[in-house]
Amino acid sequence: MKSKNFLIYFTVTIIFCFTLFILKYISDTKNDYQKFSEKILFEQASTLHNSLMTLKHWNSQKGSIYIKAYEEIDANQFIKDGIVHTNDKELLIKMNPAWMIRELSEVSNLKQNYYFKITSLSPLNPINKPDKFEKRALEQLNSNKEENFYTSLEEDKYNFLGALKVQPSCLSCHNTQNYKVGDIIGGLRVSVPIENYKENIKIIESKSNLLNIVTIFTSIVFMGIITYTITSIYARELNILKLNKTLELKVNQRTKDLTKANKKLLENSITDYLTNLSNRRHFFEVGLKTFHLAKRENIPLSIICVDIDFFKNINDTYGHNIGDEILKFISRIMEKSIRKSDTLARTGGEEFSILLYNTNENQAFILAEKIRQNIEKASFKDENLEVKVTISLGISQLSKDDKDLDSIIKRADKALYMAKEKNRNTTIIYS
C-alpha cells in the first residue's frame, strides 16, 4: 500500500510540477510578448523622436533658418533677430530649432494619429507649457541626468519624452534663463496610439487563459487516469494474494502475513474523526492483545460498554450538529475520568467502550459510576442552549471460559441492555 501511495504521489507530483512548468511557460510567453509589443511601441516612438531630433540638429547646425513670410505665420517674439529683409525687400522670418519642431508637430498632429510636442518646465513660449505627463517626465529627467528619455504606457497611448539638452546655439535665445551647455532645457514628446497593441494583448491573454484551462484540465484527467490505473493494479494484486490462501501451509502462512500487512496498511487512522478517541478497529486490536496477555498471566480484565441515553431524541430535537458536539463533550468528560493505561474508544454512533487492564468488575463499577455521575452533573452549553445528558453502562469481567474478546464484550453489551431497560442512567455488572 505504501508503494502504491508512493507511486501515486510521485506520479501526481511529476504531473503537477510539469503542469506548473507549462503554466509558468505560458505566463512567461505572454509577458515576453507584452514586453516585445511594448518594445515595438518604444522603437516606433523613439524612431519618430530621433527623426525630429535630426531635423532639430540640422537647424541648430545652420544657426537657425529663415523662411519666407506668409499669411499664417508671424515673427516669433521670443526669437532674437526674428525678421530680416532681403535686398529685394522680401520679408524673411527666422525659425530656430524649437520653433521649427513645434511647427512640424502641429502640422503632423492635424494629419496623423501620432502626437508631437516640444515642451519645457520653464518655457519662453507659454504654448510649450507641459501637461501632467510632460511635467512628470521632465522632473524625472532633471533628477536623473544620466537618463535620456522617459516613457509611460497609458490607457489610450504610449508616451515617449526625450530630453533636450542645451547646445551652444540655444543660449542665444535662452541666455536669460541661466542655462549651461549640457543642462536639460526641455523635452520632445512623442505619443503613439495603442489600439493595435491593446487588441494584440487582449488576444494573447485570451489564448493564454484558454491554454491554462486546457493544461489544468488535461493534468487533472491524467492524474485521475494514473491514480485509477495504479489503484486497480494493486487491487488486482490483493485479490490474487487472497486466492493463494488455498496453497500449502507455509505459503498459506506467508500469504496470510502479507495479506494482514496489506490490510493493516489499508486501515484508516486509528483515531475516531469526530471525538479524537480511539476508533473501533484500534479498540479491538488493543483489546485482543490485552485479552491474550490477561489470559496468559491470569490478570483481571474488565470491559465497560457505554451508551448515551435518548441520543436519537437529542438529534431530532437539536439537530445533528448539536448531537456531534455532545458526543465530543461526553468524550472529554470520560477521557478525564479514566486512567492513562485504560483504552477508551468510540465503537458506534453513540456507543463507547472502555478496556480496563488489571481491573476486576467491582473496580470497574467504581470507575463507571464516577463517569456516570460526572456526566450527570455536567451539562452541555452552546450560546443560549443547555442540554442535560445521561449515560447507561454495562460491565463484564474476563472469565476462565472465555476463548476470545468478543465473549466479554457480548456480556457487557447484555449488561448495558439491562441498564437501558432499567430506566437508563445506571450501571449494571453482568452476572
MARKEGU-47390 format. One line per 5 residues: number of its first residue (from 0); their letters; for each residue x, y, z of C-alpha. Coordinates in nm, 4 decimals, always signed. Layout:
BEGIN
NUM) a) X Y Z  ... .
//
This chain:
BEGIN
0) mkskn) +0.0000 +0.0000 +0.0000  +0.2892 +0.2301 +0.0806  +0.4450 +0.1645 -0.2565  +0.1082 +0.2247 -0.4213  +0.0628 +0.5534 -0.2416 .
5) fliyf) +0.4226 +0.6490 -0.3098  +0.3812 +0.5685 -0.6788  +0.0576 +0.7679 -0.6954  +0.2046 +1.0621 -0.5053  +0.5237 +1.0524 -0.7082 .
10) tvtii) +0.3413 +1.0401 -1.0426  +0.0910 +1.3065 -0.9400  +0.3793 +1.5244 -0.8162  +0.5602 +1.4881 -1.1500  +0.2435 +1.5815 -1.3406 .
15) fcftl) +0.1787 +1.8686 -1.1015  +0.5322 +2.0043 -1.1405  +0.5134 +1.9665 -1.5180  +0.1786 +2.1492 -1.5151  +0.3321 +2.4323 -1.3143 .
20) filky) +0.6170 +2.4460 -1.5642  +0.3742 +2.4687 -1.8577  +0.1652 +2.7346 -1.6807  +0.4833 +2.9265 -1.5993  +0.5964 +2.8957 -1.9608 .
25) isdtk) +0.2580 +3.0239 -2.0847  +0.2744 +3.3146 -1.8409  +0.6336 +3.3970 -1.9350  +0.5472 +3.3782 -2.3041  +0.2549 +3.6152 -2.2523 .
30) ndyqk) +0.4769 +3.8541 -2.0547  +0.7527 +3.8305 -2.3157  +0.5024 +3.9075 -2.5894  +0.3758 +4.2052 -2.3929  +0.7309 +4.3289 -2.3373 .
35) fseki) +0.8080 +4.2744 -2.7047  +0.4949 +4.4692 -2.8033  +0.5961 +4.7496 -2.5677  +0.9434 +4.7411 -2.7199  +0.7866 +4.7868 -3.0651 .
40) lfeqa) +0.5968 +5.0877 -2.9307  +0.9217 +5.2196 -2.7867  +1.1081 +5.1665 -3.1146  +0.8291 +5.3345 -3.3062  +0.8177 +5.6333 -3.0717 .
45) stlhn) +1.1960 +5.6638 -3.0450  +1.2319 +5.6482 -3.4260  +0.9841 +5.9319 -3.4693  +1.1595 +6.1210 -3.1913  +1.5017 +6.0698 -3.3486 .
50) slmtl) +1.3725 +6.1848 -3.6855  +1.2548 +6.5134 -3.5368  +1.5778 +6.5431 -3.3395  +1.7733 +6.5038 -3.6637  +1.5834 +6.7967 -3.8114 .
55) khwns) +1.6432 +6.9934 -3.4934  +2.0168 +6.9277 -3.5043  +2.0224 +7.0214 -3.8707  +1.8527 +7.3531 -3.7897  +2.0856 +7.4074 -3.4953 .
60) qkgsi) +2.3946 +7.3439 -3.7087  +2.2717 +7.6023 -3.9567  +2.2324 +7.8581 -3.6775  +1.8546 +7.8617 -3.7391  +1.6939 +7.9118 -4.0786 .
65) yikay) +1.4918 +8.1872 -4.2437  +1.1725 +8.1201 -4.4327  +0.9565 +8.3431 -4.6480  +0.6773 +8.5097 -4.4588  +0.3226 +8.4025 -4.5377 .
70) eeida) -0.0214 +8.4833 -4.4014  -0.0440 +8.2021 -4.1438  +0.2915 +8.2801 -3.9790  +0.4161 +8.5772 -3.7839  +0.7560 +8.6519 -3.6445 .
75) nqfik) +0.8257 +8.4779 -3.3144  +0.8601 +8.7428 -3.0468  +1.0791 +8.5139 -2.8385  +1.3490 +8.4862 -3.1087  +1.6208 +8.7463 -3.1395 .
80) dgivh) +1.6570 +8.8913 -3.4918  +1.3239 +8.7283 -3.5743  +1.2794 +8.9067 -3.9115  +1.5088 +9.0302 -4.1893  +1.4588 +9.1768 -4.5373 .
85) tndke) +1.6391 +9.0634 -4.8472  +1.7910 +9.3031 -5.0992  +1.4670 +9.2612 -5.2908  +1.2808 +9.3782 -4.9784  +1.1345 +9.0310 -4.9306 .
90) llikm) +1.0409 +8.9543 -4.5666  +1.2088 +8.6531 -4.4081  +1.1186 +8.5086 -4.0689  +1.3797 +8.3386 -3.8546  +1.2830 +7.9873 -3.7396 .
95) npawm) +1.5044 +7.8430 -3.4656  +1.5162 +7.4640 -3.3883  +1.2458 +7.4705 -3.1177  +1.0026 +7.6695 -3.3319  +1.0649 +7.4501 -3.6344 .
100) irels) +0.9953 +7.1332 -3.4313  +0.6786 +7.2876 -3.2869  +0.5547 +7.3847 -3.6328  +0.6235 +7.0351 -3.7693  +0.4478 +6.8835 -3.4669 .
105) evsnl) +0.1372 +7.0952 -3.5131  +0.1143 +7.0046 -3.8819  +0.1662 +6.6339 -3.8047  -0.0852 +6.6358 -3.5187  -0.3561 +6.7561 -3.7569 .
110) kqnyy) -0.2962 +6.4857 -4.0165  -0.1815 +6.1756 -3.8255  -0.2710 +5.9689 -3.5197  +0.0642 +6.0459 -3.3654  +0.1145 +6.3393 -3.1325 .
115) fkits) +0.4282 +6.5536 -3.1094  +0.5103 +6.8390 -2.8776  +0.8174 +7.0306 -2.7651  +0.7913 +7.1372 -2.4018  +0.9858 +7.2746 -2.1059 .
120) lspln) +0.9436 +7.3314 -1.7356  +1.0445 +7.6944 -1.7944  +0.9223 +7.7736 -2.1467  +0.9760 +8.1105 -2.3062  +0.6631 +8.0499 -2.5102 .
125) pinkp) +0.3518 +7.9622 -2.2999  +0.2411 +7.7263 -2.5797  +0.5211 +7.4931 -2.4694  +0.3893 +7.4638 -2.1135  +0.3961 +7.0950 -2.0063 .
130) dkfek) +0.0937 +6.8828 -1.9212  +0.0926 +6.6340 -1.6303  +0.2846 +6.3604 -1.8150  +0.5379 +6.6038 -1.9581  +0.5934 +6.7669 -1.6190 .
135) raleq) +0.6431 +6.4291 -1.4513  +0.8815 +6.3193 -1.7258  +1.0898 +6.6398 -1.7165  +1.1161 +6.6282 -1.3374  +1.2335 +6.2657 -1.3587 .
140) lnsnk) +1.4925 +6.3505 -1.6250  +1.6164 +6.6508 -1.4279  +1.6627 +6.4375 -1.1156  +1.8404 +6.1623 -1.3152  +2.0761 +6.3401 -1.5525 .
145) eenfy) +2.2097 +6.0155 -1.6945  +1.8676 +5.9239 -1.8383  +1.7855 +6.0480 -2.1879  +1.4172 +5.9606 -2.2129  +1.1057 +5.8827 -2.0115 .
150) tslee) +0.8158 +5.6576 -2.1195  +0.4656 +5.5840 -1.9953  +0.2078 +5.3352 -2.1246  -0.1331 +5.4886 -2.0646  -0.4900 +5.3838 -2.1369 .
155) dkynf) -0.5059 +5.5116 -2.4928  -0.1479 +5.5948 -2.5950  +0.2198 +5.5284 -2.5434  +0.4066 +5.8414 -2.4348  +0.7752 +5.8975 -2.5030 .
160) lgalk) +0.9632 +6.2100 -2.3981  +1.3272 +6.2549 -2.4926  +1.5462 +6.5054 -2.3130  +1.6504 +6.8225 -2.4948  +1.9897 +6.9334 -2.3709 .
165) vqpsc) +2.1310 +7.2820 -2.4062  +2.3577 +7.3332 -2.7072  +2.5727 +7.6427 -2.7589  +2.3272 +7.7626 -3.0261  +2.0423 +7.7512 -2.7721 .
170) lschn) +2.1973 +8.0172 -2.5497  +2.1237 +8.2953 -2.7959  +1.7514 +8.2674 -2.7154  +1.7763 +8.1363 -2.3592  +2.0630 +8.3490 -2.2279 .
175) tqnyk) +1.8395 +8.4995 -1.9596  +1.7482 +8.1619 -1.8015  +2.0948 +8.0800 -1.6674  +2.1231 +7.7542 -1.8603  +2.4595 +7.5928 -1.9209 .
180) vgdii) +2.5628 +7.3729 -2.2079  +2.4516 +7.0174 -2.1262  +2.1612 +7.1187 -1.8993  +1.8164 +6.9735 -1.9742  +1.6208 +7.2622 -2.1173 .
185) gglrv) +1.3086 +7.0637 -2.2011  +1.1863 +6.7623 -2.3894  +1.0413 +6.6413 -2.7170  +0.7272 +6.4355 -2.6598  +0.6005 +6.1686 -2.8979 .
190) svpie) +0.2702 +5.9872 -2.8356  +0.1871 +5.6712 -3.0307  -0.1684 +5.5242 -3.0492  -0.2012 +5.1781 -2.8935  -0.5232 +5.0405 -3.0436 .
195) nyken) -0.3365 +4.7575 -3.2203  -0.1232 +4.6942 -2.9127  -0.4305 +4.6597 -2.6875  -0.6031 +4.4325 -2.9371  -0.2958 +4.2082 -2.9612 .
200) ikiie) -0.2586 +4.1946 -2.5821  -0.6265 +4.1039 -2.5485  -0.5847 +3.8221 -2.7992  -0.2726 +3.6810 -2.6313  -0.4385 +3.6987 -2.2875 .
205) sksnl) -0.7442 +3.5176 -2.4192  -0.5285 +3.2462 -2.5742  -0.3168 +3.2222 -2.2585  -0.6269 +3.1745 -2.0432  -0.7538 +2.9051 -2.2791 .
210) lnivt) -0.4169 +2.7282 -2.2705  -0.4143 +2.7479 -1.8903  -0.7594 +2.5875 -1.8707  -0.6664 +2.3146 -2.1192  -0.3397 +2.2454 -1.9363 .
215) iftsi) -0.5041 +2.2212 -1.5947  -0.7913 +2.0078 -1.7245  -0.5517 +1.7728 -1.9059  -0.3355 +1.7391 -1.5944  -0.6367 +1.6548 -1.3775 .
220) vfmgi) -0.7502 +1.3924 -1.6289  -0.4021 +1.2365 -1.6371  -0.3856 +1.2354 -1.2577  -0.7232 +1.0626 -1.2389  -0.6326 +0.8030 -1.5026 .
225) ityti) -0.2979 +0.7221 -1.3440  -0.4444 +0.7049 -0.9925  -0.7241 +0.4768 -1.1111  -0.4813 +0.2551 -1.3036  -0.2389 +0.2157 -1.0131 .
230) tsiya) -0.5226 +0.1526 -0.7668  -0.6745 -0.1088 -0.9989  -0.3416 -0.2857 -1.0379  -0.2866 -0.3009 -0.6642  -0.6453 -0.4110 -0.6002 .
235) relni) -0.5979 -0.6934 -0.8510  -0.2763 -0.7977 -0.6780  -0.4556 -0.8013 -0.3436  -0.7231 -1.0335 -0.4828  -0.4534 -1.2650 -0.6146 .
240) lklnk) -0.2966 -1.2791 -0.2680  -0.6331 -1.3715 -0.1170  -0.6826 -1.6528 -0.3679  -0.3424 -1.8017 -0.2764  -0.4704 -1.8863 +0.0727 .
245) tlelk) -0.5512 -2.2391 -0.0529  -0.1800 -2.3206 -0.1040  +0.0323 -2.5350 +0.1285  +0.0704 -2.4295 +0.4933  +0.3965 -2.2422 +0.4584 .
250) vnqrt) +0.2805 -2.0497 +0.1538  -0.0580 -2.0049 +0.3176  +0.1030 -1.8636 +0.6320  +0.3302 -1.6300 +0.4373  +0.0368 -1.5193 +0.2212 .
255) kdltk) -0.1718 -1.4640 +0.5321  +0.1025 -1.2492 +0.6882  +0.1350 -1.0475 +0.3700  -0.2427 -1.0043 +0.3473  -0.2562 -0.8918 +0.7091 .
260) ankkl) +0.0257 -0.6476 +0.6435  -0.1540 -0.5071 +0.3393  -0.4818 -0.4862 +0.5300  -0.3052 -0.3090 +0.8107  -0.1619 -0.0595 +0.5637 .
265) lensi) -0.5111 -0.0129 +0.4156  -0.6617 +0.0700 +0.7524  -0.7777 +0.4182 +0.8193  -0.6411 +0.6237 +1.1053  -0.6780 +0.4582 +1.4463 .
270) tdylt) -0.8482 +0.7750 +1.5736  -1.2194 +0.8483 +1.5501  -1.2587 +1.1585 +1.3290  -1.5214 +1.3262 +1.5492  -1.4217 +1.2632 +1.9118 .
275) nlsnr) -1.0437 +1.2067 +1.8702  -1.0846 +0.8869 +2.0718  -0.9603 +0.5506 +1.9530  -1.1829 +0.4042 +1.6830  -1.3480 +0.0627 +1.6822 .
280) rhffe) -1.0702 -0.1051 +1.4835  -0.7999 +0.0196 +1.7201  -1.0043 -0.0793 +2.0248  -1.0293 -0.4389 +1.9040  -0.6599 -0.4538 +1.8121 .
285) vglkt) -0.5561 -0.3376 +2.1595  -0.8295 -0.5452 +2.3236  -0.7187 -0.8663 +2.1519  -0.3585 -0.8240 +2.2642  -0.4686 -0.7324 +2.6155 .
290) fhlak) -0.7066 -1.0304 +2.6250  -0.4310 -1.2833 +2.5434  -0.1921 -1.1193 +2.7899  -0.4517 -1.1275 +3.0695  -0.5354 -1.4931 +2.9936 .
295) renip) -0.1697 -1.5952 +2.9925  -0.0737 -1.4023 +3.3077  -0.4073 -1.4677 +3.4862  -0.4652 -1.0947 +3.5329  -0.8168 -0.9496 +3.5744 .
300) lsiic) -0.9607 -0.7682 +3.2710  -1.2891 -0.5775 +3.2501  -1.4833 -0.4008 +2.9765  -1.7363 -0.1198 +3.0169  -1.9873 -0.0601 +2.7371 .
305) vdidf) -2.1392 +0.2908 +2.7388  -2.4427 +0.4258 +2.5554  -2.5832 +0.7811 +2.5601  -2.9433 +0.7813 +2.6787  -3.2046 +0.9003 +2.4275 .
310) fknin) -2.9411 +1.0233 +2.1866  -3.1822 +0.9954 +1.8925  -3.4124 +1.2423 +2.0671  -3.1217 +1.4830 +2.1043  -3.0504 +1.4668 +1.7306 .
315) dtygh) -3.4188 +1.5005 +1.6443  -3.4682 +1.7924 +1.8853  -3.1486 +1.9949 +1.8447  -3.0058 +1.8687 +1.5162  -2.7067 +1.6535 +1.4277 .
320) nigde) -2.4590 +1.9397 +1.4767  -2.5526 +1.9671 +1.8438  -2.5526 +1.5878 +1.8630  -2.1929 +1.5826 +1.7381  -2.0917 +1.8483 +1.9922 .
325) ilkfi) -2.2497 +1.6447 +2.2739  -2.0560 +1.3358 +2.1602  -1.7336 +1.5367 +2.1869  -1.8468 +1.6864 +2.5193  -1.9092 +1.3422 +2.6742 .
330) srime) -1.5863 +1.2069 +2.5255  -1.3841 +1.4757 +2.7040  -1.5511 +1.4002 +3.0387  -1.4804 +1.0262 +3.0042  -1.1205 +1.0900 +2.8999 .
335) ksirk) -1.0598 +1.2937 +3.2147  -1.2180 +1.0226 +3.4316  -1.0138 +0.7187 +3.3190  -0.6519 +0.6173 +3.3767  -0.3815 +0.6596 +3.1144 .
340) sdtla) -0.3490 +0.2804 +3.0980  -0.7188 +0.2392 +3.0078  -0.8370 +0.2313 +2.6466  -1.1438 +0.4436 +2.5635  -1.2906 +0.4117 +2.2127 .
345) rtgge) -1.5952 +0.5188 +2.0187  -1.7290 +0.1883 +1.8866  -2.0591 +0.3070 +1.7382  -2.2714 +0.6136 +1.6750  -2.3372 +0.6990 +2.0420 .
350) efsil) -2.1664 +0.3892 +2.1837  -1.8319 +0.3800 +2.3651  -1.6222 +0.1003 +2.5125  -1.3570 +0.1096 +2.7870  -1.0910 -0.1613 +2.8201 .
355) lyntn) -0.9617 -0.1893 +3.1791  -0.6467 -0.3991 +3.2214  -0.5680 -0.5370 +3.5680  -0.9151 -0.4316 +3.6849  -1.1913 -0.6545 +3.8211 .
360) enqaf) -1.5612 -0.5899 +3.7782  -1.6011 -0.4183 +4.1186  -1.3194 -0.1747 +4.0457  -1.4714 -0.1223 +3.7015  -1.8068 -0.0460 +3.8669 .
365) ilaek) -1.6475 +0.2289 +4.0802  -1.4972 +0.3881 +3.7685  -1.8228 +0.3508 +3.5749  -2.0214 +0.5231 +3.8477  -1.7654 +0.8018 +3.8639 .
370) irqni) -1.8061 +0.8590 +3.4895  -2.1846 +0.8358 +3.5047  -2.2060 +1.0874 +3.7905  -1.9622 +1.3296 +3.6257  -2.1751 +1.3336 +3.3111 .
375) ekasf) -2.4991 +1.3573 +3.5063  -2.3689 +1.6620 +3.6957  -2.2395 +1.8322 +3.3844  -2.4449 +1.9931 +3.1105  -2.3656 +2.0882 +2.7527 .
380) kdenl) -2.3978 +2.4610 +2.6845  -2.3986 +2.6336 +2.3484  -2.4901 +3.0053 +2.3444  -2.8495 +3.0056 +2.4780  -2.8775 +2.6262 +2.4700 .
385) evkvt) -2.8228 +2.3945 +2.7664  -2.8688 +2.0187 +2.7390  -2.8525 +1.7633 +3.0219  -2.7272 +1.4216 +2.9223  -2.7071 +1.0863 +3.0970 .
390) islgi) -2.5498 +0.7531 +3.0073  -2.6097 +0.3855 +3.0735  -2.3221 +0.1441 +3.1380  -2.2733 -0.2324 +3.1278  -1.9744 -0.4173 +3.2817 .
395) sqlsk) -1.8289 -0.7611 +3.2238  -1.5137 -0.9301 +3.3546  -1.2826 -1.1840 +3.1910  -1.3665 -1.5424 +3.2935  -1.1683 -1.8646 +3.2621 .
400) ddkdl) -1.4090 -1.9965 +2.9997  -1.3650 -1.7007 +2.7639  -1.1992 -1.8005 +2.4367  -1.1921 -1.4546 +2.2796  -1.2523 -1.0876 +2.3486 .
405) dsiik) -1.5983 -1.0962 +2.1902  -1.7272 -1.3093 +2.4784  -1.6556 -1.0334 +2.7314  -1.7949 -0.7629 +2.5032  -2.1176 -0.9559 +2.4457 .
410) radka) -2.1753 -0.9890 +2.8207  -2.1012 -0.6170 +2.8724  -2.3477 -0.5371 +2.5924  -2.6130 -0.7509 +2.7649  -2.5496 -0.5682 +3.0921 .
415) lymak) -2.5798 -0.2366 +2.9051  -2.9107 -0.3524 +2.7571  -3.0370 -0.4338 +3.1072  -2.9279 -0.0874 +3.2270  -3.1242 +0.0735 +2.9461 .
420) eknrn) -3.4260 -0.1418 +3.0315  -3.3910 -0.0255 +3.3924  -3.4842 +0.3350 +3.3162  -3.1295 +0.4191 +3.1998  -2.8729 +0.6441 +3.3786 .
425) ttiiy) -2.7446 +0.3444 +3.5687  -2.4588 +0.0941 +3.5785  -2.5072 -0.2848 +3.5790  -2.2495 -0.5649 +3.6156  -2.3280 -0.8761 +3.4137 .
430) s) -2.3910 -1.1751 +3.6372 .
//
